Amino acid sequence: MTAARPARPGLPVEPALARIPFPLVDEMSRQGQRPGEPIGVHMEIRLPGQPDPARLRTAFGTALRRHGRILVREAPGRWYRRRYEWELTAAPDVESVRFPPAGPDALALARARALDEAPPLSLSPPVRLDVVRASATSGGCVLLCTIHHTALDGPAFLRVLATAAEVYSGTGAEPAPVRAAPPGAAGSGPPLDPGPPPARSARVAPAPAPLAHQRRGNGVLLGELPVHPRPPDADHTVNDRLLVATCLTIARWNRLHGAPARPIRITMPVDDRPRGVDMPIGNGTRLVEVAFGAREYAPAPSPEAIVGLLRRTACRTRRLRATPGPALGRGVALLAAPVLPVDLRAAITRGLGRALAPWTSTTLLSNLGRIPYPLDFGDAGRAEAVWFTAPTRMPRGLTITTTGIADRLYVGLRWSRALLDDAAGQRLYGLFAEYLDIVSAAALTAAPVPHEGGSR
């Protein structure tokens, strides 16, 4: 790690930079990249004021140094290398904070770029932060961030940005406590309903644009919905409501488009990392799959049927969260075994991805929960809204990402235009909002079920 790097004649010897092998999630993300499929996590934070450029750059640079794991770039290697490696840098290769020209279309342009191209892995850090203003005299701004998902995930970058806010404002705010999940550890509560048996998953029925050039890239819709009240003794979480609403939304969409009824499988990230300054930076979530059988979602479910589905979902998610396992499942680890050169393994991974597409989950729902940081930027104010959208590779082609501040839910719907046009994305969002209202109303009428052997 401390060996010297040969220098060119006449130049001082440069110390070799530390290298770390790609973790499993990074490796599979890198191997699975396909041309034309964006791999950036997109994030928008709405502030009531505008930060000072010099102070914000200084604060963000300080945050990068405090969380040094974000200062990485992909190390070069020969074709026969067996592993990808991160090269840790002492300082950024590029200035990540930018202030593009203000204008009425500035946000739309910055958002389109965030969805179409991720920051390069060859430069440290693989993130961008644009401060976007509608005009030079407008009161507020949007911090629009783009994160290369091969290097780190949204919650990790949010921790870095929270540190930048603390440095900028001169505060040392601790993360706010997040409400715990309802009781029911593994081994307690009703018997586990394993869900439907293995079978081909439902796909979101396609509704692409008629012209080929309109079927490129991603579309996105950012919305704001109320967080409906939940009794303190409720036997489910807001995340369970979101899962059921997502299932019913896709089931309704597919019925409207004549798609056959199949099991709906929703991939759900589970993140057990602490939210303090010691939070590990990188890709730290593990993915689990919540399954819904075709018989579980009736065309017009009654409130009683929705409550039953919500309780079964809550039981499944409690068990999935409590059961440890590898980040991407046990079979995926074999693909990352350093037996063959990385380029050959990448080709095998992409081929298997195409072959196993019918069994890929239907969609991804990533609920980041309540934002635990104040995100106070001093004279620029506190964050009024926070949105994320996750990459949406085919064959899923649709992701839903949610965050919460106070009593508001911020929903990011993102779709591949190869699957849906923008009008279809808007209709799907409308269905999701409708079913979230229906599920929340049904949940308020249900009495909680006691958990035998569980602690309160």
C-alpha positions as CSV (number, residue, x, y, z in Angstrom):
1,M,0.0,0.0,0.0
2,T,2.9,2.4,0.6
3,A,5.2,1.3,-2.2
4,A,6.4,4.0,-4.5
5,R,5.1,4.4,-8.0
6,P,7.8,4.8,-10.7
7,A,8.0,8.4,-11.9
8,R,8.8,9.8,-15.3
9,P,12.4,11.1,-15.6
10,G,12.8,14.5,-13.9
11,L,9.7,14.1,-11.7
12,P,9.5,13.1,-8.1
13,V,8.5,9.5,-7.2
14,E,4.7,9.3,-6.5
15,P,3.4,7.1,-3.7
16,A,1.2,4.3,-4.8
17,L,-2.5,4.7,-3.9
18,A,-4.3,2.3,-1.7
19,R,-6.5,-0.2,-3.6
20,I,-9.5,-2.3,-2.4
21,P,-11.2,-5.0,-4.4
22,F,-14.8,-4.3,-5.4
23,P,-17.3,-5.7,-2.9
24,L,-19.9,-8.1,-4.3
25,V,-22.6,-5.5,-5.0
26,D,-20.1,-3.1,-6.7
27,E,-18.8,-6.0,-8.8
28,M,-22.2,-7.2,-10.0
29,S,-23.3,-3.6,-10.8
30,R,-20.1,-3.1,-12.8
31,Q,-20.5,-6.5,-14.6
32,G,-24.2,-5.9,-15.4
33,Q,-23.7,-2.5,-17.1
34,R,-25.2,-2.4,-20.6
35,P,-24.9,0.5,-23.1
36,G,-27.8,2.9,-23.1
37,E,-29.0,1.9,-19.5
38,P,-28.2,4.7,-17.0
39,I,-26.7,3.5,-13.7
40,G,-26.9,6.8,-11.7
41,V,-28.9,7.3,-8.6
42,H,-30.7,10.7,-8.9
43,M,-31.4,12.8,-5.9
44,E,-33.1,16.3,-5.5
45,I,-33.2,18.4,-2.4
46,R,-35.3,21.6,-2.3
47,L,-33.9,24.4,-0.3
48,P,-35.7,27.7,0.5
49,G,-32.6,29.8,0.0
50,Q,-29.3,29.7,-2.0
51,P,-26.0,28.6,-0.5
52,D,-22.8,30.5,-1.0
53,P,-20.8,28.8,-3.8
54,A,-17.4,29.1,-2.1
55,R,-18.7,27.9,1.3
56,L,-20.6,25.0,-0.2
57,R,-17.6,23.8,-2.1
58,T,-15.5,24.0,1.0
59,A,-18.1,22.2,3.1
60,F,-18.6,19.4,0.5
61,G,-14.8,19.0,0.2
62,T,-14.5,18.6,4.0
63,A,-17.3,16.0,4.0
64,L,-15.5,14.0,1.3
65,R,-12.4,13.9,3.3
66,R,-14.3,12.9,6.5
67,H,-15.9,10.0,4.6
68,G,-12.8,9.0,2.6
69,R,-14.4,5.9,1.1
70,I,-16.3,8.1,-1.3
71,L,-13.0,9.3,-2.8
72,V,-12.6,6.4,-5.2
73,R,-12.0,5.7,-8.8
74,E,-11.8,2.5,-10.7
75,A,-8.2,1.4,-10.9
76,P,-6.9,0.5,-14.4
77,G,-6.1,-3.1,-15.1
78,R,-5.2,-5.5,-17.8
79,W,-7.8,-7.6,-19.6
80,Y,-6.9,-10.7,-17.8
81,R,-7.3,-9.2,-14.3
82,R,-9.5,-11.3,-11.9
83,R,-10.9,-8.4,-9.9
84,Y,-12.0,-4.9,-10.3
85,E,-10.4,-2.6,-7.8
86,W,-11.1,0.8,-6.3
87,E,-8.3,3.3,-6.1
88,L,-8.6,5.5,-3.0
89,T,-7.5,9.1,-3.7
90,A,-6.4,11.7,-1.1
91,A,-8.3,14.5,-2.9
92,P,-11.0,14.8,-5.6
93,D,-9.9,14.5,-9.2
94,V,-12.6,16.9,-10.3
95,E,-14.8,19.7,-8.7
96,S,-18.1,17.9,-8.0
97,V,-20.1,21.0,-7.0
98,R,-21.3,23.1,-9.9
99,F,-23.5,26.1,-10.3
100,P,-25.0,25.8,-13.8
101,P,-26.6,29.0,-15.4
102,A,-29.9,29.9,-13.9
103,G,-33.0,29.7,-16.1
104,P,-36.6,28.5,-16.3
105,D,-35.4,25.2,-17.9
106,A,-32.3,24.7,-15.8
107,L,-33.9,22.1,-13.6
108,A,-35.2,20.1,-16.6
109,L,-31.8,20.2,-18.3
110,A,-30.0,19.1,-15.1
111,R,-32.5,16.4,-14.4
112,A,-32.3,15.0,-18.0
113,R,-28.5,14.8,-17.7
114,A,-28.8,13.1,-14.3
115,L,-31.0,10.4,-15.8
116,D,-29.0,9.9,-18.9
117,E,-25.4,9.8,-17.8
118,A,-23.8,8.9,-14.5
119,P,-20.5,10.4,-13.3
120,P,-17.5,8.4,-14.7
121,L,-15.9,5.8,-12.6
122,S,-12.5,6.9,-13.8
123,L,-12.6,10.1,-11.8
124,S,-12.8,10.5,-8.0
125,P,-15.4,11.0,-6.6
126,P,-18.1,9.4,-8.9
127,V,-20.7,12.0,-7.8
128,R,-22.0,15.3,-9.1
129,L,-23.8,18.1,-7.2
130,D,-25.5,20.8,-9.2
131,V,-27.1,23.8,-7.5
132,V,-30.0,24.6,-9.8
133,R,-31.8,28.0,-9.8
134,A,-34.9,29.1,-11.8
135,S,-33.4,32.6,-12.0
136,A,-30.5,34.6,-10.6
137,T,-32.9,36.3,-8.2
138,S,-35.1,33.4,-7.2
139,G,-35.4,32.7,-3.5
140,G,-34.8,29.0,-3.5
141,C,-32.8,26.3,-5.3
142,V,-32.5,22.6,-5.9
143,L,-29.5,20.5,-5.0
144,L,-29.5,18.0,-7.8
145,C,-27.1,15.1,-7.1
146,T,-26.1,12.2,-9.4
147,I,-24.3,9.2,-7.8
148,H,-22.8,6.3,-9.8
149,H,-24.6,3.3,-8.2
150,T,-21.6,1.0,-8.8
151,A,-19.7,3.1,-6.2
152,L,-22.3,3.9,-3.5
153,D,-26.0,4.0,-2.8
154,G,-28.4,6.8,-2.0
155,P,-28.3,6.5,1.8
156,A,-24.5,6.6,1.9
157,F,-24.4,9.7,-0.2
158,L,-27.1,11.3,1.9
159,R,-24.8,10.8,5.0
160,V,-22.0,12.6,3.2
161,L,-24.3,15.4,2.2
162,A,-25.6,15.7,5.8
163,T,-22.0,16.1,6.9
164,A,-21.6,18.9,4.3
165,A,-24.7,20.6,5.7
166,E,-23.3,20.4,9.2
167,V,-20.0,21.9,8.1
168,Y,-21.7,24.6,6.0
169,S,-24.0,25.7,8.9
170,G,-21.5,25.2,11.6
171,T,-23.6,22.7,13.5
172,G,-22.9,19.2,14.7
173,A,-26.5,17.9,14.4
174,E,-27.0,14.2,15.2
175,P,-29.4,12.1,13.1
176,A,-33.0,12.3,14.4
177,P,-34.3,9.0,15.9
178,V,-36.3,7.0,13.4
179,R,-39.4,5.2,14.5
180,A,-38.7,1.5,15.1
181,A,-40.5,-1.2,13.2
182,P,-43.4,-2.9,14.9
183,P,-42.7,-5.8,17.2
184,G,-42.3,-9.3,15.8
185,A,-38.8,-10.7,15.6
186,A,-38.0,-13.9,13.8
187,G,-39.7,-16.7,15.7
188,S,-42.6,-14.7,17.0
189,G,-46.0,-13.8,15.6
190,P,-48.2,-15.8,13.2
191,P,-46.6,-18.6,11.2
192,L,-44.7,-17.5,8.2
193,D,-46.6,-17.4,4.9
194,P,-43.8,-18.1,2.4
195,G,-45.8,-16.6,-0.5
196,P,-46.3,-18.1,-3.9
197,P,-44.0,-20.9,-5.1
198,P,-41.3,-20.1,-7.7
199,A,-42.7,-19.2,-11.1
200,R,-42.3,-16.6,-13.8
201,S,-42.9,-13.1,-12.4
202,A,-45.4,-10.7,-13.7
203,R,-43.9,-8.0,-15.9
204,V,-45.2,-4.4,-16.0
205,A,-47.3,-4.3,-19.1
206,P,-45.5,-2.2,-21.7
207,A,-46.8,1.1,-23.1
208,P,-43.9,2.6,-25.0
209,A,-43.9,5.6,-27.2
210,P,-44.6,4.9,-30.9
211,L,-41.4,6.4,-32.2
212,A,-38.0,4.7,-31.7
213,H,-36.2,7.9,-30.7
214,Q,-38.7,8.4,-27.9
215,R,-37.9,5.0,-26.4
216,R,-34.4,5.9,-25.1
217,G,-33.3,6.7,-21.6
218,N,-35.4,7.1,-18.5
219,G,-38.5,9.1,-17.5
220,V,-39.1,10.4,-14.0
221,L,-42.0,11.8,-12.0
222,L,-41.5,13.4,-8.6
223,G,-44.6,13.6,-6.4
224,E,-45.6,14.5,-2.8
225,L,-48.3,12.6,-0.9
226,P,-49.5,12.7,2.7
227,V,-48.3,10.1,5.2
228,H,-51.5,8.7,6.6
229,P,-51.7,8.3,10.4
230,R,-50.8,4.9,11.8
231,P,-51.9,3.8,15.2
232,P,-49.0,3.3,17.7
233,D,-49.9,-0.4,18.1
234,A,-50.3,-1.1,14.4
235,D,-49.0,-4.5,13.3
236,H,-47.5,-3.1,10.0
237,T,-45.2,-0.3,8.9
238,V,-45.6,2.4,6.3
239,N,-43.2,0.3,4.2
240,D,-45.7,-2.6,4.2
241,R,-48.5,-0.2,3.0
242,L,-46.2,0.9,0.2
243,L,-45.5,-2.7,-0.8
244,V,-49.2,-3.5,-0.9
245,A,-50.1,-0.3,-2.8
246,T,-47.3,-1.1,-5.4
247,C,-48.7,-4.7,-5.8
248,L,-52.2,-3.5,-6.4
249,T,-51.1,-0.7,-8.7
250,I,-49.2,-3.1,-11.0
251,A,-52.0,-5.6,-10.9
252,R,-54.5,-3.0,-11.9
253,W,-52.2,-1.7,-14.7
254,N,-51.7,-5.1,-16.1
255,R,-55.4,-5.9,-16.1
256,L,-56.1,-2.7,-18.0
257,H,-53.5,-3.7,-20.6
258,G,-54.6,-7.4,-20.9
259,A,-51.5,-8.9,-19.3
260,P,-51.9,-12.4,-17.7
261,A,-52.1,-12.6,-14.0
262,R,-48.8,-13.9,-12.5
263,P,-47.1,-13.6,-9.1
264,I,-45.9,-10.0,-8.5
265,R,-42.4,-10.0,-6.9
266,I,-41.1,-6.7,-5.5
267,T,-37.4,-6.3,-4.7
268,M,-36.9,-4.4,-1.4
269,P,-33.6,-3.1,-0.1
270,V,-32.9,-3.7,3.6
271,D,-30.4,-1.3,5.2
272,D,-29.2,-2.0,8.7
273,R,-26.3,0.5,8.8
274,P,-26.1,3.1,11.5
275,R,-26.9,6.7,10.5
276,G,-24.1,8.4,12.5
277,V,-20.8,9.7,11.3
278,D,-19.5,6.1,11.4
279,M,-22.0,4.9,8.8
280,P,-20.1,2.7,6.3
281,I,-20.0,4.4,2.9
282,G,-20.6,2.4,-0.3
283,N,-23.3,0.0,-1.3
284,G,-24.5,-1.2,2.1
285,T,-28.0,-2.6,1.5
286,R,-29.0,-6.2,0.9
287,L,-31.9,-7.0,-1.5
288,V,-34.8,-9.2,-0.5
289,E,-37.9,-10.2,-2.5
290,V,-41.5,-9.8,-1.3
291,A,-43.8,-12.1,-3.3
292,F,-47.6,-11.8,-3.9
293,G,-49.5,-14.7,-5.5
294,A,-51.9,-14.0,-8.4
295,R,-54.8,-15.0,-6.1
296,E,-53.9,-12.5,-3.5
297,Y,-54.8,-9.4,-5.5
298,A,-58.5,-9.5,-6.5
299,P,-59.7,-7.1,-9.3
300,A,-61.6,-5.1,-6.7
301,P,-60.3,-6.0,-3.2
302,S,-62.6,-5.3,-0.2
303,P,-61.2,-3.4,2.8
304,E,-61.1,-6.8,4.6
305,A,-59.1,-8.4,1.8
306,I,-56.6,-5.5,1.8
307,V,-56.2,-5.8,5.6
308,G,-55.5,-9.5,5.2
309,L,-52.9,-8.8,2.5
310,L,-51.3,-6.1,4.6
311,R,-50.9,-8.4,7.5
312,R,-49.4,-11.2,5.4
313,T,-47.1,-8.7,3.9
314,A,-46.0,-7.4,7.3
315,C,-45.3,-11.0,8.4
316,R,-43.2,-11.6,5.4
317,T,-41.2,-8.4,5.7
318,R,-40.5,-9.0,9.4
319,R,-39.1,-12.4,8.6
320,L,-37.0,-11.2,5.7
321,R,-35.5,-8.4,7.7
322,A,-34.7,-10.7,10.6
323,T,-33.1,-13.4,8.4
324,P,-29.5,-12.6,7.6
325,G,-28.1,-13.4,4.1
326,P,-25.8,-12.2,1.4
327,A,-26.5,-8.8,-0.2
328,L,-27.7,-10.2,-3.6
329,G,-28.5,-13.8,-2.7
330,R,-26.4,-16.9,-2.5
331,G,-26.2,-17.7,-6.2
332,V,-24.9,-14.3,-7.3
333,A,-21.8,-14.7,-5.2
334,L,-20.6,-17.5,-7.5
335,L,-20.6,-15.1,-10.5
336,A,-18.2,-12.8,-8.7
337,A,-15.7,-15.5,-7.7
338,P,-12.3,-14.5,-9.1
339,V,-11.8,-17.6,-11.2
340,L,-12.1,-16.1,-14.7
341,P,-11.0,-12.6,-16.0
342,V,-13.5,-9.9,-15.1
343,D,-14.4,-9.1,-18.8
344,L,-15.3,-12.8,-19.4
345,R,-17.3,-12.9,-16.1
346,A,-19.1,-9.7,-17.1
347,A,-20.2,-11.3,-20.5
348,I,-21.4,-14.4,-18.6
349,T,-23.3,-12.2,-16.1
350,R,-25.1,-10.2,-18.9
351,G,-25.9,-13.4,-20.7
352,L,-27.4,-15.0,-17.6
353,G,-29.4,-11.8,-16.9
354,R,-31.0,-12.1,-20.3
355,A,-31.7,-15.8,-19.8
356,L,-33.2,-15.3,-16.4
357,A,-35.2,-12.2,-17.3
358,P,-38.6,-14.0,-16.9
359,W,-37.8,-14.8,-13.3
360,T,-36.5,-11.3,-12.4
361,S,-38.7,-9.5,-9.9
362,T,-41.5,-7.3,-11.2
363,T,-40.2,-4.0,-9.8
364,L,-38.1,-2.4,-7.1
365,L,-39.6,-0.4,-4.2
366,S,-36.9,1.4,-2.2
367,N,-38.3,3.1,0.9
368,L,-35.6,5.1,2.6
369,G,-38.0,6.1,5.4
370,R,-37.9,9.4,7.3
371,I,-34.8,11.5,6.6
372,P,-32.9,11.3,9.9
373,Y,-30.8,14.4,9.2
374,P,-31.9,18.0,9.5
375,L,-30.0,18.9,6.3
376,D,-29.7,22.4,7.6
377,F,-27.6,24.6,5.2
378,G,-27.6,27.7,7.5
379,D,-28.4,30.8,5.4
380,A,-29.8,28.6,2.6
381,G,-32.3,27.0,5.0
382,R,-33.4,23.4,5.8
383,A,-34.4,20.9,3.2
384,E,-38.1,21.2,2.4
385,A,-38.3,18.1,0.2
386,V,-36.0,15.2,-0.6
387,W,-36.5,12.9,-3.6
388,F,-34.5,9.9,-4.9
389,T,-34.9,7.8,-8.0
390,A,-33.1,4.5,-8.5
391,P,-31.8,3.1,-11.8
392,T,-34.4,1.2,-13.7
393,R,-32.8,-1.4,-15.9
394,M,-34.9,-3.7,-18.1
395,P,-36.6,-6.1,-17.8
396,R,-38.0,-4.5,-14.6
397,G,-38.1,-1.1,-16.3
398,L,-39.8,0.6,-13.3
399,T,-38.6,1.7,-9.8
400,I,-40.4,3.5,-7.0
401,T,-38.3,5.3,-4.3
402,T,-39.8,7.1,-1.3
403,T,-38.6,9.3,1.5
404,G,-40.4,11.0,4.3
405,I,-40.1,14.4,6.0
406,A,-42.6,15.2,8.8
407,D,-46.0,14.1,7.5
408,R,-45.1,14.2,3.8
409,L,-44.1,11.3,1.6
410,Y,-41.8,12.2,-1.4
411,V,-42.3,9.7,-4.2
412,G,-39.9,9.2,-7.1
413,L,-41.2,7.1,-10.0
414,R,-38.7,6.3,-12.6
415,W,-39.2,4.2,-15.7
416,S,-37.3,3.0,-18.8
417,R,-38.8,4.6,-21.9
418,A,-38.2,1.2,-23.6
419,L,-41.1,0.0,-21.4
420,L,-43.3,3.1,-20.8
421,D,-43.8,6.5,-22.3
422,D,-44.1,9.6,-20.1
423,A,-47.9,9.6,-20.2
424,A,-47.9,6.0,-19.1
425,G,-45.6,6.9,-16.2
426,Q,-48.0,9.6,-15.1
427,R,-51.0,7.2,-15.2
428,L,-49.0,4.7,-13.1
429,Y,-48.2,7.4,-10.5
430,G,-51.9,8.3,-10.3
431,L,-52.8,4.6,-9.7
432,F,-50.1,4.4,-7.0
433,A,-51.4,7.5,-5.2
434,E,-55.0,6.1,-5.4
435,Y,-54.1,2.7,-4.0
436,L,-51.9,4.1,-1.2
437,D,-55.0,6.1,-0.1
438,I,-57.2,2.9,-0.3
439,V,-54.7,0.7,1.6
440,S,-54.2,3.4,4.3
441,A,-57.9,3.9,4.8
442,A,-58.4,0.1,5.1
443,A,-55.6,-0.2,7.6
444,L,-57.1,2.4,9.9
445,T,-60.3,0.3,10.3
446,A,-58.4,-2.8,11.3
447,A,-57.7,-3.9,14.8
448,P,-54.1,-5.0,15.5
449,V,-53.4,-8.6,15.9
450,P,-51.4,-9.5,19.1
451,H,-48.1,-11.3,18.5
452,E,-47.6,-14.4,20.7
453,G,-44.2,-14.4,22.3
454,G,-43.2,-11.0,20.8
455,S,-42.0,-8.2,23.0
456,R,-43.5,-4.7,22.9
